[in-house]
Amino acid sequence: MPAPPPDSLDRPAVISALRARIARMERAGAAEALAARGEDAVPLAPAIDSGLPWGGLPRAALHEVLAAEPGAAGGFAAMVLARAGGTVLWIAPEPDAWPPGLARFGLTPDRLVLVKAPREQDALWAMEETLRCPAVGAALLVTGELDLTAARRLQLAAEAGGVLGLLLRPDADGAAPTAALTRWRIGAAPSESPSRHELGDPAWSLDLLRCRGGRGGTWRATWHEGQASLVTEESAARRTPVRRRA
């Protein structure tokens, strides 16, 4: 029996079937992603995790990374995204992320989706929708100054989807109000090399400026690619209480 012509298809039924199929795929992807994650917080380094109320960077939350040095901040962000597990979205007006470079910090190209969103409203929409999708491991938005209302929307979206969200911003006023659970300032630090003719492992200065329910701190951290580990040296003199907002 010949197939019916396209015009005679039951379009509402076809659309309904497609929606059901997509829903099943999304549920399967979410279940697989959640099973692969396991823990509720993304570990950084023992010295840092022990001082955070959640034992690491919590999922279902928004975190700010202020780039005192863009390369160092990008490397730190890539490490966090990689440890979150699953598919990662990198949303920016002009994505300048270099996948081979990000792979050095564990974020391999097969898990990375680059999203170009030149308009701010499109970028915020893409970030919010991504954070609401439990099949995604983490999402990063490269942005400038973000008003508190927009940041709160992103935080609520992260809570709804259980996804870890990062805001990568230029280093600005670290005392400004934020809806993020943590705010970091990331700069470059001198790397140690066994020879003056070789590049040492990437080293960063990490300043935890704000931590909801916790304390701030400062560390010098070195990323050892071969062991996929972050080794820290804490500056105890600069550990100060984080001011709570009413």
N, C-alpha and C positions, 0 to 999 in steps of 0.2 A: 504494500500500500504506500503510495507516495506521501512524502512529508507535506503537511499543510503549508500553504504560502505564508510568508512572514506576517502579513496583515491579519491573518486569522489566529495568530498565537494569543493565548491568554496573557497579556502583558502584566496585569497585576499579580497573577500567580507566579510568573517568571521572576518578577522583581522580589516578591516575597520569598521565593526559594533562594535567590541569590543573597538576600539579606540574612537568611537563616544560615546559609553556608559560611558567609563572612563571620557571623557571630560565633559559629563553632570553631573556626580557625583562630579567631582572636582569643577565645577561652582556652584553646589548646596551647597557644603561644604564651599566654599569661601564666598558665599552670607550669609550663616547662621553665619559664623564666624565674618564677618564684621558687621552684624546686632547686634550680641551679644556684640561686643566691644563698639560701639557707639562713644566714645570720641577718639580724635587723640593722646592723651598723657596718659600715665599710671601714676596715682597719687602716690606720696610717703607719704608726710606729708605736711600740709599747710605751715609750716615755710620753708620747702625746695622748694615746688612747686612755691611759690610766688617769689622765686629768680631765677627760671629757665625761660628762654625765652619762653618756650612752655607750661608752667604751669604744668609741670611734665616731665617724660621721654618720648620723642616722639617715636612713632612707625615709621616704615620704616627707621630705623636707627640702627647703631651699637654703643654699649656702653661697656666700659672696666671696669672690677672690679678687682682691685689688692688686693690679699688676704694677709693682714698683719697677720691675724689669720684665718686659713682655715675654722673652724667651723662658725665663725661670717660671713665671706664672703659667705659661702654656704647658710646660713640662709637668708641673705639679698637678694641674687640672687633668692632664692626660693620665697620670698615674691614678688619680681618684676615679676617673671614669672607667679605666680598665679594671680596677678592683671592684667596681660596682657589679660587673658581670653583665652578660646579655648584650643586646644591640644598643649602640650609643648614637645619639644625634648631636651634631655640632652645628649650631645655628648662628649665622653671622651675616652682616651686610655683604661682605666679600670674603668668603671663607678662604683664609690663607694658611689653614692647617696643612702641614706637609705629612701625609700618612707615613712615609718611611721614618720620619723623625718621631712621630707619635708612637710608632711601634717600639721604639727604644724604651718607652715607659710602660710597655705591656698592652697598649691599645692598638691591636692589629687591624689592618685595612678591612678584613672580612667582617668586622663588627662595627665599622664606622660608616655613618651616613652623614654626608655634608649637605647642609641646607642653605641655599643662598636666599636671603630675604632683605633686599635693600631698604624697604620701607619698615619703619619701626613698628607700625601696627601689624604688619604681616609677620614680623619676627616674634612679637609678643603672642600673636595667635598661634603660631607654630609651636612655640615653647609651651604654652598652656595646654594645647591639645596633646602634645607629646607627654607631658607630665601626668595627664589623666589616663594614659594607656599603660596598663600593668604589664603588657608584653615587652616594654622597653626597660632596659636596665638603668640608664641615666641619660640626662640631657644637659647640654651646655648652651648658654646664650651669651654671645659676645655683644655687649651693649654699653652705652654711656650711662649718664645719670638716669636713674629710674625712680619715678614718683612712688610714694608709699602705697597708693591704691593699687597700682599695677603689680608691685611686688607682693602685696597681700593676695591678689588673685592667683599669682603663681604659687605661692605657698599653699593655698587651699587646693589648687590643682594637684600639687605634689602629694598632699595628704590623701586626696581622693584616689590617686593612681598607685600610691606606694613607691613612686619613682624618686630617685635622688636627682636634684636639680642644682646646677652651678650657674652663677652669674659671673662672667669674666669681664671685669671693668678696669678702666685706667685708674691708677692710684689717685684718689681724691681725698675728700674730707672723711676720715675714718670715724668721726664722731657723729655723722649724720644719722637720723633714724633709719632703721631697717626692719623689714619683716622677716629677714633670713634668721635661721637659728644660729649660724656662726658667720663671722666675718674675718677674713684673713688678708694679710698683706704679704705678698711673696716677692722677694728680691733675690738677686744673685749673690753668691758668696764665693770666696776664693776656693778653687778646687785643689786637692792634693794629688800630685802626680809623681810617680817614681822616677821620672826623668823630665828634664826641661824640654825634651824633644817630643814628649807625648802629652796628649790632653788627658786631664784627670777626669774622674767621675763627676757628673753634674752636682753642684752644691748650691743650696738655697738658704736664704734667711727667711724663717717662717715666724710671722707675728700673728698670734690669735688676738684680734682686737676686741671681739665680742663673742660671747658664748652664753646662750640663754640658760640660766640656771647653773652656770659654771664660772670658771675663772679664765683669765687670759694668760698668755705666756709667750715666750720667745725661744726659738730653737735654731740652731744651725744644723742643717740636714744634708746628708749626702746620699744620692741615689746610686746603688750598686746594681747595674744592669744584669750582670751575670747571675747574681743571687736573687734578683727582683726584690730587693729589700731597701728600706729607707732607714738609715742609721742617723740618730740625732744626738746632739749635745745641747742640753738645756741651759739657758741663762737664768739661774735662779733669782738673781737680783732684779730681774725684770718681770717676774711673775706677780701680777697685780690683780685684785678683784675686778670683775667685769661689772660695770654699772648696770643695774637693772632698770628697765623702763617701766613706768607704771602702766 
